[in-house]
Amino acid sequence: MAKRLANINPDRCVACGACIKICPCASLSVPRGIVATISEALCIGCGRCAKICPAGAIAVKEVETA
């Protein structure tokens, strides 16, 4: 079974916080304003964060789950 999850490229993230504002499940954070992180347990894979990211640092991918 596959699940969609957001994946953040830390080399591209500018820690702007746009993803946090649009995320409907509060799965994203920017600890210490450095790089966005994601809680895989909370992410629903909707892709809103990837669409709004100005740096193109977020991609939604399918991952296999047990």
C-alpha positions in Angstrom: 0.0 0.0 0.0 1.3 3.5 -0.8 0.9 6.7 1.0 1.7 10.2 -0.3 4.1 12.3 1.8 5.7 15.7 1.4 9.5 15.6 1.2 11.6 18.6 1.9 14.9 19.3 0.2 16.9 21.1 2.9 19.4 22.5 0.4 16.6 24.5 -1.3 14.4 25.4 1.8 14.6 29.2 2.7 12.6 28.8 5.9 10.0 31.3 4.8 7.1 29.5 6.6 4.7 29.6 3.7 4.2 25.9 3.9 3.2 26.1 7.6 0.5 28.6 6.8 -1.1 26.5 4.1 -0.8 23.1 5.7 -4.3 21.8 6.8 -2.9 19.2 9.2 -0.1 21.1 11.0 2.5 18.7 9.9 5.2 21.3 9.0 7.4 23.4 11.2 10.5 25.5 10.9 12.5 24.9 14.1 14.9 27.8 14.9 14.1 29.3 11.5 16.6 27.1 9.7 14.9 24.5 7.5 11.3 23.3 7.4 10.7 19.8 8.8 7.7 17.5 8.4 5.9 15.1 10.6 5.3 12.0 8.5 2.7 10.9 11.0 0.6 14.0 10.5 1.2 14.6 6.7 -1.8 13.7 4.5 0.0 14.2 1.2 -2.3 16.9 -0.1 0.5 18.8 -1.9 -0.6 22.3 -0.8 2.8 22.9 0.6 4.6 21.9 -2.6 2.4 24.2 -4.6 3.1 27.3 -2.5 6.8 26.8 -1.8 8.6 29.7 -3.5 11.9 27.9 -3.5 10.6 24.6 -4.9 12.0 22.8 -1.9 9.0 20.5 -1.4 7.9 17.5 -3.4 5.1 15.0 -2.7 6.1 11.5 -3.3 4.4 8.1 -2.9 6.1 5.8 -0.3 5.3 2.2 0.5 3.7 1.5 3.9 3.4 -1.7 5.7 
